[in-house]
């Protein structure tokens, strides 16, 4: 097949300079969006945690007057994912680029969300501070370090996909790789959701399983390495 004609995984082979320019614009969008997210959380903490945000959380907040606002927050998080997805679809020129830009926007947004919270609130004090990470379908919770590690992996994979696509050496991801990614993600999400069920308990920290999370993260990293290095090497040999 002629280079650049495959509209699936292979991509269009855009020049590296153009890929870099587009990526920088996407990163700028994600950084700005991270500030918007952080600003919303500043307001929410003033409303729900006037004495300061800390774990264990007060379970009465979820059961009283904040119930209706909690539904609004869930809808806001869903809208956030839609926004990131639309931005990725508009930024990418083929399937692999769109996936890469989704990973890049999500990851940079997540990292700079904590950067901006540190700037505006002086929190988190360390990467081991706990946070409510997500609310769909159940509350996710865990140390800030955990989602940041996932985001770092996502940035690395996104950058590799975008660069390889720009030099017409697309990253090949098989169906089994996708299954592996899905299972790895499920393991990571499970570690967050199990911890999220215990955020009001005094021993909340004991309910986040670092071994479970690490297994999921290492599996995802291993699949990424296989797709980038081994499959690329096989393609070069052939």
Number of C-alpha atoms within 10 A of each C-alpha: 5 5 11 14 11 13 12 11 17 21 28 22 22 17 13 16 11 11 19 15 11 16 22 12 12 20 19 15 16 24 22 17 22 24 21 15 20 24 16 11 14 15 11 14 13 12 11 14 15 9 9 9 15 11 17 15 17 15 12 11 13 14 11 9 10 14 13 11 12 15 12 12 16 17 13 12 16 14 12 15 13 12 13 21 19 13 18 23 17 12 18 20 15 19 17 24 28 22 18 24 30 24 23 28 27 23 27 24 26 24 21 20 23 22 18 20 19 15 13 13 13 12 15 17 9 12 14 12 15 21 19 17 18 18 18 12 8 13 18 21 28 26 21 19 16 20 20 18 15 21 21 16 20 24 21 16 21 24 20 17 23 29 23 20 25 22 15 17 18 23 24 17 16 12 9 10 16 13 11 18 20 14 15 22 18 14 19 23 18 18 23 28 23 18 22 23 15 20 24 14 15 11 11 19 18 11 19 20 16 16 10 15 21 17 14 25 20 14 17 24 19 14 19 22 14 16 19 19 13 13 16 18 12 9 13 9 7 6
